[in-house]
Structure formats: C-alpha cells, structure tokens
C-alpha cells in the first residue's frame, strides 16, 4: 500500500500533513499542522532501520502513524524558533 493511502486511512485531524523521508538512520516521519501556510506545530518520529528489521515494515509504519495521530489529536508541540521539530525515536530492542 502506498504511503499517501496509509495516511488517509489513519484519519489524521484536519489540517495535519504527514510526510516521510529516508535518512541514514531510518525513516523520518513528520506530522505538521500549518498556520497561514507556515509550519506552526509539528512532531517528527524516527523509525530506525533496526526497528523495521525487527518488527516488519507494515507494523512499524502503522505504529509510527498511530503515534503521530495521537500526538496530533492531543496537540502537536510548537516548532522551535530555529525551525526544528521535537523528535521521538522508535528503535528495535
């Protein structure tokens, strides 16, 4: 299943945009709620390569999206003045 469809099925709150990109450490998911076109609130979640190997790609992506959805429902943290996002990490045991 493609990522956009997974995000759609996760049913994030209105106005929250979720993206993912690869990094040397794994996949970096970002949920952002924008104010007037500028990121105002957001959270990143790093899904490490080890976690994907240990638990499988499908389950880890679902867990990452669920964690970001819960954070979005509770209220995403403010983006730092320097443009940085608070980050959570999901690692393999």
N, C-alpha and C positions, 0 to 999 in steps of 0.2 A: 504494500500500500504506500502511496506517496505521502510525503510529509504534510503537504497542504491539506490533504484529506484527513490525516490523523488529527491535525489541529482543529479542523472543522468539527470532527466527531467529538473532540474533547469539550467543545462548547464553552470556550472562554468568555468572560464577561465582555459586553460590548465595548469597543474601543481599544481592546488589548490586542496587540500584534505580536505574534510569536515567530521567531526566526531560529535557524540553526546553521552553524558553520563548523567545518573541521578545523582542528588545531593539532599541533604535535602531541598534545596530551590526551586528546579525545574529541568529543563533540561538545560545542558550546551552544547551549540553548539560551535564548533571551526573550523574556516577556516584557513588553513596553506598553505603557499607557501614555499617549501623547496629549499634550495640551497645546492647542493652537499650532499644531504641526511640529512642535518641538518636544523631544522626549522629556517628560516631567517625572515619571515614576517607572521603575523597572527592576528586574532581577535577572541575574544570569545563573545558570546551573551548568556546571561542567560534568559531563558524563564521561568518565575516564575509559580509555581503551580496555583496561583490565576489567572494569565492571561489565562492559559489553561481552567480553570473552567469558566471564564467569557466569552471568545470568542470562545471556542471549540478547540479541538485538531488539526483538519485538518487546519483550517485557521491560527492558530498561528504558526504551523510548516512551512507553506508556507510563511508567513510573515518573520519568522526568516531566512529561506533560502534566501529569496529575499534581505533582508537587508545585509546578508553576501556576497551575489553575487555582490551587488552594491559596497560594500567596496572592494571586490577583484578586480573588474573592475577599480576602482579608484586608487587602490594601497593600499594593506594591510599595517598597521603600523609595524614597526620593533619590533621583540620580545626583551624584556628587557634583559639586561646583566645577570640578575638572572634567566632568563627563563620564566618570567611572560608575559602574553599577556594583551593588552589593552582590557577592557571589557565594553560591552554595556548591558543594562538590559531592558527587555520588561516585564512590570508589568501590572496587571489588575488595572482598575480605581477604 
